[in-house]
Amino acid sequence: MPQATSNAKESIAWGTNIVGGVTPNKDGEHLGLPLLPSVRRAMAELNPDVTGIYVAAHQASTAIEDAIEAEVPLIVAVAEHIPIHDLLRIHSMLNTQSKCRLVGPNSPGIISAIGKCRVGFQPLACFSPGRIGIVAKSGTLSYEAVASTTRAGLGQSLCIGMGGDVLAGTNFVDALKVFEKDEDTEGIILIGEIGGTAELDAAEWIKDYNRRASNPKPITALVVGINAAPGRVSGHAGAFISPGEPDALAKSKALADAGVALVNHPAKFGSAMKNLLGQSVQAKAKPVRTGAAQSRSLHTTKRLRPSRVNHNNLAMQTRTLHIRENFAFDLLREKGLNASKYSGQGRPRLLAIAVDRIARSPCVIASLDTEGHQSYSKTGKFPFDYRNGISNEQILNIADHLKLAESAKASLPKLIHGLIDLYNQKEAFLLETKFVEQLGDLRITGARFGFDDAAFRSSKRQGDIHALRRLEDEDPTEAEAEKDGIVYIKLKGSGNIGTLVNGAGLAMNTVDALADAGGKAANFLDTGGKATSETVKRSFQVILQDKRVKVIFVNIFGGLTLGDMIANGVLLAFKELEMRLPVVVRIRGTNEVEGQKIIAESGLPLFAYQDFEEAAAKAIELAKQ
């Protein structure tokens, strides 16, 4: 396809040793390189070290499976919203072999500024050879971190896009192990977000690393989504909190306790890392750094303020396709399960089928607490293989964890197997139930079901389930924005700053950083990583429907998005929408100078900035007026 060809040309110019390409049923030559009809033939004839999967989500899983069967050592998948059950099947395959590693999906890829190798779609103008290793869930936030370390004169050694998918093939610990051994990497940047426990696992690894290393490499980090809307998916496929998972504050605290220096905006990474590297040189006799000391020197304490959201908000988590409870009861009864409203006696328990992001498999989640007050660390999680199912021994362990009476234990296998069958057959994302013991049987009294909308959107599977969606249950503005590819979430409360951002991670961080500065965002809005002038105009229309908004804050980092194009989109919105609200525009990255000039010379009530904190301060000032 044209995009892949353009990407290959850029990568070759960057210095990447591309040895050929694969297009099904085609044989010949392209860009002066061999073009082969299958990955297996490419592996046999070209012997590549890595393959980049540049196909759409509905075809990506087949391409990844082909690469696994051909035993390509490293597989980089960039597509977002690959159906979750396709990925569960892929990881079940990966767990049975040792030849292949997967990076992604929903990853910008991997890139070495020193070795001049690029597999992905990173904006090359930001990168410079240097000393810092970066691993991130968010592409846009990683580009901001890259630009910050470039401006600081540090550059980058290796950048790994973990990606924002639910089932990332390579996680933070995998990347940290690479950076530990990489002689070119002197400092490490980690960028996380809500969803999963990868940041907690990274914190545990870092604690051990700081204990055993004679001169550990300094690490600084950012975790976004502190102010994310509970129960909503914040742009990335994996940016939501499942039952039993920690929130962003818990992740930040774990990293700080492990000796990691926290920042609250990616533009601060350059100066933070410069400071840490200076400390490391001056204090080699005392290599272990405490989280408290680093937080005082590099980070405001209010970022680690007490959480306002339950860590284990069991009753709130949804994905885009969430059905009414009565529809869920109907599906359960079709499986022969006892499900209905109930006002009688009995201790309620929680039983859910969800995704274990670390095991990269489905799991049963069991809890005696159904109200979300129990610590995520005490929730029982029982992962099982996607293709082979759950074992009888695991079911017995679940029964013990739930403290079921002996008379009710015999009913548990039917309930669990019924939920798993429904989970697999209908490509569910989360099946959460509440049940009580009743005369030796188990009666489901509450159900909250989420299904993988990607299965329908990309592959037109599960049409019957998708037909259960009821738009009248959703915010009409959010549903309207979705048609234009815009992810818009109206935040509850008294927020009066409308936010317009490109990239899910950056959008979450914008809401968080505004809160740190004393402002309140009215919404989360991700235009997408490839925003256009028309998308920007449409985003303004969406934001203006919220009467609370007093000022609009446009925060753009031009990676793939061009700063001048965004600026023209802002001007287009002003002219066509007859804007009356002031707009603060912060543009960095690709074509930032051109974009800032367009805004500054427009003659409109627009305020252009490079620095995020200056822009945020202006937006907050205008919102108060």
C-alpha positions as a printed Julia matrix, in Angstrom:
625×3 Matrix{Float64}:
   0.0     0.0    0.0
   1.18    3.61  -0.51
   1.66    4.27   3.21
   3.9     1.22   3.63
   5.93    2.2    0.56
   6.4     5.74   1.88
   7.36    4.39   5.29
   9.88    1.98   3.75
  11.51    4.81   1.79
  11.87    6.88   4.97
  13.3     3.95   6.91
  15.8     3.14   4.2
  16.91    6.8    4.1
  17.27    6.67   7.9
  19.7     3.79   7.49
  17.51    0.73   8.1
  18.66   -2.41   6.31
  15.38   -3.45   4.71
  15.93   -6.69   2.81
  12.54   -7.08   1.13
   8.8    -7.11   1.46
   5.84   -9.46   1.5
   2.5    -9.03  -0.29
   0.25  -12.11  -0.5
   0.17  -13.73  -3.93
   2.73  -11.33  -5.39
   6.24  -12.09  -6.54
   8.73   -9.63  -8.0
  10.52   -6.46  -6.95
   9.63   -3.21  -5.18
  11.91   -0.27  -4.32
  14.74   -2.3   -5.82
  14.18   -5.06  -3.25
  12.66   -8.54  -3.6
   8.91   -8.79  -3.11
   7.74  -12.25  -1.99
   4.29  -13.85  -1.69
   4.69  -15.27   1.85
   6.53  -14.65   5.11
   7.75  -18.24   5.1
   9.53  -17.72   1.77
  10.91  -14.37   2.91
  12.32  -16.03   6.01
  13.89  -18.81   3.98
  15.39  -16.58   1.26
  16.12  -13.3    3.07
  16.6   -14.42   6.71
  15.38  -11.15   8.3
  15.83  -10.32  12.0
  12.53   -8.47  12.24
   9.28   -7.96  10.37
   7.06   -4.9   10.51
   3.34   -5.65  10.2
   1.84   -2.74   8.23
  -1.67   -4.02   7.57
  -5.1    -3.0    8.83
  -6.52   -4.4   12.07
  -8.79   -6.96  10.41
  -5.81   -8.51   8.56
  -3.12   -7.97  11.19
  -3.75  -11.1   13.22
  -3.31  -13.35  10.16
  -0.07  -11.54   9.28
   1.24  -11.96  12.85
   0.35  -15.65  12.83
   2.18  -16.09   9.52
   5.27  -14.47  11.06
   5.08  -16.74  14.12
   4.77  -19.86  11.95
   7.75  -18.66   9.88
   9.71  -18.08  13.14
  10.67  -14.46  12.49
  12.62  -13.47  15.65
  11.01  -10.06  16.18
   7.5    -9.06  15.05
   6.45   -5.4   15.27
   2.71   -4.73  14.9
   1.53   -1.13  14.57
  -2.22   -1.61  13.98
  -4.64   -0.46  16.67
  -7.89   -2.18  17.66
  -7.03   -5.69  16.52
  -9.94   -7.78  17.85
  -9.1    -8.88  21.39
  -9.91  -12.54  20.82
  -7.57  -12.6   17.81
  -4.81  -11.4   20.13
  -5.71  -13.94  22.81
  -5.32  -16.66  20.19
  -1.97  -15.19  19.06
  -0.6   -15.08  22.6
  -1.74  -18.63  23.18
   0.46  -19.52  20.16
   3.37  -17.4   21.39
   3.28  -19.1   24.79
   4.05  -22.46  23.15
   7.29  -21.36  21.42
  10.57  -19.5   22.09
  11.6   -18.3   18.62
   9.51  -15.12  18.29
   8.87  -11.95  20.26
   6.0    -9.57  19.53
   6.17   -5.78  19.97
   2.74   -4.14  19.98
   0.11   -4.04  18.67
  -0.93   -0.38  18.74
   2.78    0.44  18.85
   4.63    3.19  16.97
   7.43    0.62  16.68
  11.06    0.48  17.75
  13.85    2.79  16.64
  17.57    3.13  17.28
  18.99    6.59  16.67
  22.51    5.18  17.11
  22.23    2.03  15.04
  20.02    3.81  12.52
  17.34    1.15  12.48
  13.65    2.02  12.4
  10.69   -0.35  12.33
   7.51    1.68  12.73
   6.17    5.11  11.85
   8.0     7.42  14.26
   8.55   11.06  13.16
  12.27   10.97  12.37
  12.88   14.7   12.69
  12.54   14.46  16.5
  15.27   11.87  16.97
  19.0    12.3   17.54
  21.75    9.81  18.48
  22.39    9.81  22.21
  22.25    8.2   25.63
  18.61    7.77  26.7
  16.43    4.66  26.34
  12.69    5.27  26.18
   9.82    2.81  26.56
   6.25    4.05  26.34
   2.64    2.98  26.01
   1.81    6.23  24.21
   3.27    7.16  20.84
   2.65   10.91  21.12
   4.04   11.09  24.66
   7.12    9.19  23.53
   7.66   11.73  20.73
   7.42   14.54  23.29
   9.99   12.73  25.44
  12.25   12.26  22.42
  12.03   15.95  21.52
  12.72   16.92  25.13
  15.87   14.78  25.35
  16.99   16.08  21.96
  16.6    19.68  23.14
  18.53   18.81  26.3
  21.44   17.54  24.19
  21.06   13.98  25.49
  19.57   12.27  22.43
  18.29    8.7   22.4
  19.89    5.28  22.22
  16.84    3.05  21.7
  13.1     3.77  21.82
  10.61    0.95  22.29
   6.9     1.51  21.69
   5.19   -0.86  24.11
   1.9     0.34  22.69
  -1.46    1.06  24.27
  -3.17   -2.25  23.54
  -4.74   -4.49  26.18
  -2.35   -7.33  25.31
   1.06   -5.83  24.61
   3.55   -8.4   23.37
   6.49   -6.61  25.0
   6.09   -4.9   28.36
   8.06   -2.5   30.55
  10.1    -5.21  32.27
  11.11   -6.68  28.9
  12.31   -3.25  27.79
  14.08   -2.5   31.07
  16.07   -5.71  30.74
  17.21   -4.59  27.28
  18.2    -1.13  28.55
  20.08   -2.62  31.5
  22.41   -4.52  29.17
  22.62   -1.89  26.42
  25.99   -0.14  26.67
  24.71    2.87  24.71
  21.91    3.52  27.22
  22.9     5.62  30.24
  19.46    6.74  31.43
  15.93    5.36  31.07
  12.53    6.99  30.55
   9.31    5.03  31.21
   5.89    6.33  30.15
   2.84    4.49  31.46
  -0.9     5.02  31.74
  -4.03    3.54  33.25
  -4.8    -0.1   32.45
  -3.08   -3.27  33.59
  -0.29   -3.72  36.12
   2.8    -3.42  33.9
   3.97   -0.32  35.8
   3.77   -2.18  39.13
   5.81   -5.04  37.7
   8.33   -2.5   36.41
   8.55   -0.96  39.89
   9.32   -4.35  41.44
  12.0    -5.01  38.82
  13.54   -1.56  39.42
  13.7    -2.18  43.19
  15.66   -5.36  42.57
  17.84   -3.65  39.94
  18.76   -0.81  42.31
  19.73   -3.35  44.99
  21.95   -5.53  42.83
  23.54   -3.0   40.44
  26.74   -1.28  41.59
  25.86    1.88  39.63
  22.25    1.62  38.4
  21.16    3.71  35.48
  18.85    6.56  36.53
  15.19    6.19  35.63
  12.49    8.83  35.3
   8.84    8.2   34.54
   5.38    9.57  33.88
   2.05    7.78  34.39
  -1.03    9.41  32.84
  -4.75    9.0   33.46
  -4.97   10.22  37.07
  -8.03   12.28  36.16
  -9.43    9.9   33.55
 -13.19    9.35  33.57
 -13.99    6.23  35.66
 -15.24    3.33  33.58
 -14.31    4.84  30.22
 -11.76    3.87  27.58
  -9.44    6.86  27.15
  -8.51    6.54  23.5
  -6.06    3.65  23.54
  -7.57    0.19  23.35
  -6.03   -0.69  26.72
  -6.53    2.64  28.53
  -9.13    1.57  31.09
  -9.1    -0.06  34.52
 -10.42   -3.61  34.74
 -11.64   -5.2   37.99
  -8.68   -5.8   40.27
  -6.32   -3.32  38.55
  -4.61   -0.28  40.13
  -5.24    3.33  39.12
  -2.62    5.77  37.85
  -1.87    7.16  41.31
  -1.11    3.7   42.69
   1.25    3.12  39.76
   2.98    6.47  40.29
   3.47    5.77  43.97
   4.9     2.3   43.29
   7.44    3.75  40.86
   8.39    6.56  43.26
   8.84    4.02  46.07
  11.15    2.06  43.77
  13.47    5.06  43.37
  12.11    6.44  40.12
  11.99   10.22  39.56
   8.52   11.3   38.44
   7.63   14.21  36.16
   4.14   15.41  35.31
   4.74   16.35  31.67
   6.95   14.77  28.98
   8.55   18.11  28.09
  10.31   17.91  31.49
  12.09   14.63  30.75
  15.16   16.29  29.22
  15.97   18.48  32.21
  15.01   15.76  34.69
  17.3    13.21  33.05
  20.12   15.74  32.76
  19.82   16.34  36.5
  19.76   12.61  37.29
  22.77   11.87  35.11
  24.64   14.67  36.85
  23.74   13.22  40.25
  24.82    9.78  39.08
  28.27   11.04  38.06
  28.75   12.96  41.3
  27.55   10.18  43.61
  28.93    6.92  42.28
  29.85    5.95  45.83
  26.14    6.08  46.73
  24.35    4.71  43.69
  20.97    3.88  45.19
  18.47    6.75  44.91
  15.37    6.94  47.01
  12.01    7.72  45.5
  11.39   10.41  48.13
  14.61   12.25  47.34
  13.95   12.17  43.63
  10.37   13.33  44.03
  11.47   16.36  46.04
  14.01   17.43  43.46
  12.07   16.76  40.28
   8.41   16.59  41.0
   5.7    18.38  42.91
   4.21   16.45  45.79
   0.65   17.26  44.77
   0.89   14.82  41.86
   0.96   12.06  44.48
  -2.12   13.45  46.22
  -4.6    10.93  47.67
  -6.71    9.19  45.06
 -10.29   10.32  44.61
 -11.18    7.1   42.76
 -11.38    3.57  44.17
  -8.48    1.41  43.0
 -10.86   -1.42  42.32
 -13.96    0.26  40.94
 -15.53   -3.07  40.11
 -18.96   -1.79  39.17
 -17.93    1.01  36.82
 -15.62   -0.37  34.15
 -16.96   -0.48  30.61
 -15.68   -0.55  27.08
 -17.36    1.14  24.12
 -19.85   -1.68  23.46
 -21.61   -2.16  26.77
 -25.07   -3.69  26.93
 -27.98   -3.23  29.29
 -28.25   -5.59  32.24
 -31.51   -7.14  31.03
 -29.81   -8.07  27.75
 -26.97   -9.62  29.75
 -29.47  -11.66  31.78
 -30.99  -12.91  28.52
 -27.57  -14.12  27.31
 -26.93  -15.86  30.63
 -30.28  -17.64  30.58
 -29.57  -18.84  27.05
 -26.56  -20.62  28.61
 -28.84  -22.26  31.15
 -27.64  -20.08  34.01
 -29.91  -18.81  36.77
 -29.97  -15.01  36.31
 -32.52  -12.41  37.43
 -33.03   -9.47  39.75
 -33.04  -10.5   43.39
 -33.92   -8.72  46.62
 -33.61  -11.67  48.97
 -30.95  -12.69  51.45
 -27.45  -13.95  50.71
 -23.91  -12.68  50.67
 -23.15  -11.22  47.21
 -19.91  -12.26  45.53
 -18.23  -11.09  42.34
 -17.21  -13.39  39.51
 -15.88  -12.0   36.24
 -14.15  -13.16  33.08
 -11.63  -10.59  31.89
  -8.12  -10.26  30.44
  -4.97  -10.86  32.46
  -2.59   -8.42  30.78
   0.55   -9.9   32.3
  -0.3   -13.54  31.57
  -1.69  -12.33  28.19
  -4.63  -14.64  28.55
  -8.22  -14.64  29.79
  -8.72  -15.0   33.52
 -11.39  -15.49  36.15
 -11.6   -12.68  38.69
 -13.21  -13.58  42.0
 -13.94  -11.4   45.01
 -16.02  -11.45  48.17
 -16.38   -7.69  47.74
 -18.85   -6.42  45.14
 -18.7    -2.72  45.95
 -15.13   -1.95  44.92
 -13.69   -1.23  48.38
 -11.29   -4.17  48.48
  -7.65   -3.6   47.53
  -6.79   -4.71  44.0
  -3.95   -6.8   45.48
  -6.45   -8.98  47.37
  -8.7    -9.74  44.41
  -8.33  -13.31  43.22
  -7.15  -13.61  39.62
  -6.99  -17.0   37.91
  -5.54  -16.92  34.35
  -6.15  -19.81  31.96
  -5.09  -20.69  28.41
  -7.38  -19.29  25.74
  -7.47  -22.46  23.65
  -7.42  -25.09  26.42
  -9.75  -23.49  28.95
  -9.74  -23.6   32.73
  -8.78  -26.63  34.82
 -10.84  -28.36  37.51
  -8.1   -27.56  40.02
  -8.41  -23.86  39.29
 -12.19  -24.01  39.77
 -11.63  -25.6   43.19
  -9.22  -22.79  44.06
 -11.81  -20.2   42.99
 -14.43  -21.87  45.19
 -12.06  -21.69  48.15
 -11.25  -18.05  47.44
 -14.96  -17.2   47.37
 -15.53  -19.19  50.59
 -18.5   -21.03  49.11
 -20.52  -23.45  51.22
 -19.94  -27.11  50.39
 -23.49  -27.41  49.06
 -22.87  -24.59  46.53
 -19.45  -25.67  45.26
 -20.95  -28.23  42.88
 -22.75  -25.41  41.01
 -19.61  -23.33  40.43
 -18.22  -25.31  37.42
 -21.45  -24.77  35.47
 -21.35  -21.04  36.17
 -17.69  -20.62  35.25
 -17.85  -22.76  32.1
 -21.04  -20.98  31.02
 -19.37  -17.57  31.4
 -16.24  -18.72  29.56
 -18.31  -20.12  26.68
 -20.19  -16.84  26.41
 -16.92  -14.89  26.65
 -15.38  -16.84  23.77
 -18.4   -17.24  21.52
 -19.51  -13.61  21.67
 -15.99  -12.12  21.89
 -16.63  -10.46  25.21
 -14.15   -8.11  26.75
 -15.47   -8.26  30.29
 -18.24  -10.37  31.78
 -18.79   -9.18  35.34
 -21.44  -10.82  37.51
 -22.67  -10.68  41.06
 -24.16  -13.84  42.51
 -25.53  -15.27  45.74
 -25.86  -18.79  47.08
 -29.46  -20.01  47.0
 -30.47  -23.47  48.19
 -27.22  -25.05  47.0
 -27.39  -23.26  43.66
 -25.72  -20.02  42.47
 -28.02  -17.24  41.34
 -26.68  -14.33  39.28
 -28.26  -11.12  40.58
 -26.27   -8.51  38.67
 -24.4    -8.39  35.36
 -22.24   -5.83  33.59
 -21.09   -7.03  30.16
 -18.67   -5.37  27.76
 -17.93   -6.72  24.28
 -15.1    -6.08  21.87
 -16.44   -3.53  19.44
 -13.31   -4.0   17.29
 -14.58   -7.46  16.3
 -17.57   -5.79  14.67
 -15.92   -2.6   13.4
 -12.93   -4.23  11.71
 -14.26   -7.69  10.84
 -18.07   -7.37  10.99
 -18.23  -10.21  13.5
 -20.79  -10.36  16.32
 -23.42   -8.31  14.54
 -26.11   -9.67  16.88
 -24.25   -8.37  19.91
 -23.49   -5.03  18.31
 -27.21   -4.67  17.55
 -27.82   -4.58  21.32
 -26.11   -1.2   21.57
 -28.54    1.53  22.59
 -27.39    5.04  21.64
 -30.06    6.55  23.89
 -28.03    5.25  26.85
 -25.0     7.25  25.73
 -24.08   10.93  25.61
 -25.27   12.15  22.16
 -22.27   14.45  21.69
 -19.86   11.6   22.35
 -21.71    9.33  19.94
 -21.7    12.05  17.26
 -17.95   12.68  17.65
 -17.3     8.95  17.26
 -18.61    9.11  13.68
 -15.72   11.45  12.8
 -13.09    9.26  14.45
 -12.83   11.62  17.43
 -12.68   10.17  20.94
 -14.56   12.65  23.13
 -15.46   12.08  26.78
 -17.35   14.73  28.71
 -15.86   14.85  32.21
 -18.16   15.28  35.18
 -17.9    18.23  37.53
 -17.21   21.92  37.13
 -14.48   21.74  34.48
 -14.45   24.82  32.25
 -11.4    24.31  30.0
 -12.16   22.5   26.75
  -9.2    20.39  25.61
  -8.32   19.46  22.02
  -5.33   17.14  21.74
  -3.78   14.76  19.2
  -3.03   11.37  20.71
  -4.7     9.51  23.58
  -1.72    9.54  25.95
  -1.12   13.25  25.43
  -4.84   13.94  25.92
  -4.84   12.12  29.27
  -1.68   13.95  30.3
  -3.19   17.31  29.31
  -6.13   16.75  31.65
  -3.76   15.66  34.45
  -1.26   18.5   33.98
  -4.03   21.1   33.88
  -5.26   19.74  37.23
  -1.73   19.97  38.65
  -1.62   23.63  37.57
  -4.94   24.41  39.28
  -7.26   24.13  36.28
 -10.15   21.83  35.48
 -10.63   20.2   32.1
 -14.2    19.82  30.87
 -13.4    16.94  28.57
 -10.97   14.41  27.18
 -10.65   14.77  23.4
  -8.29   12.83  21.16
  -8.39   13.9   17.52
  -6.24   10.89  16.64
  -2.57   10.7   15.81
  -3.15   11.97  12.25
  -5.39   14.95  12.85
  -6.37   17.07   9.85
  -7.64   20.64   9.57
 -11.17   19.31   9.13
 -10.82   17.06  12.2
  -9.7    20.06  14.25
 -12.72   22.08  13.07
 -15.06   19.21  13.92
 -13.44   18.89  17.36
 -14.18   22.56  18.06
 -17.82   21.95  17.16
 -17.98   19.1   19.65
 -16.37   21.08  22.48
 -18.58   24.12  21.91
 -21.68   22.07  22.71
 -20.56   22.02  26.38
 -21.85   25.3   27.87
 -19.43   25.01  30.82
 -16.44   25.7   28.56
 -14.96   29.21  28.94
 -11.72   28.68  26.99
 -10.4    26.05  24.6
  -6.88   24.7   25.1
  -5.35   23.16  21.97
  -2.3    21.03  22.86
  -0.61   19.54  19.81
   2.67   17.72  19.47
   3.5    17.46  15.8
   4.86   14.01  15.23
   2.92   12.66  12.29
   0.61   15.63  12.63
   1.94   18.87  11.11
   1.9    21.98  13.27
   1.01   24.33  10.41
  -1.89   22.1    9.36
  -3.28   22.2   12.9
  -2.9    25.98  12.98
  -4.83   26.28   9.74
  -7.5    24.04  11.23
  -7.83   26.39  14.2
  -8.24   29.37  11.85
 -10.79   27.43   9.78
 -12.81   26.74  12.91
 -12.75   30.39  13.92
 -14.0    31.57  10.55
 -16.67   28.95   9.93
 -17.95   28.55  13.49
 -17.88   32.25  14.39
 -15.98   31.49  17.57
 -16.56   33.69  20.59
 -14.41   31.86  23.12
 -10.68   32.55  23.52
  -8.35   29.78  22.36
  -4.89   28.95  23.72
  -2.74   26.97  21.28
   0.4    25.11  22.22
   2.18   23.61  19.21
   5.47   21.71  19.41
   7.16   19.23  17.11
   6.94   18.97  13.34
   6.48   22.4   11.71
   6.03   24.03  15.12
   7.55   27.36  14.01
   5.27   27.58  10.99
   2.22   26.72  13.11
   3.03   29.24  15.83
   3.58   31.94  13.21
   0.19   31.27  11.61
  -1.51   31.62  15.0
   0.46   34.71  16.05
  -0.23   36.57  12.78
  -3.91   35.62  12.48
  -5.29   38.75  14.15
  -7.76   36.52  16.03
  -8.16   36.13  19.82
  -5.66   33.28  19.83
  -2.73   32.8   22.17
   0.24   30.78  20.86
   2.84   29.12  23.08
   5.66   26.57  22.93
   5.89   25.86  26.65
   3.1    23.77  28.15
   3.13   25.4   31.59
   2.88   28.9   30.11
   0.03   27.81  27.87
  -1.77   26.07  30.74
  -1.39   29.13  32.97
  -2.93   31.33  30.27
  -5.84   28.92  29.73
  -6.53   28.83  33.47
  -6.37   32.63  33.68
  -8.84   33.03  30.82
 -11.17   30.39  32.27
 -11.36   32.33  35.54
 -12.21   35.55  33.69
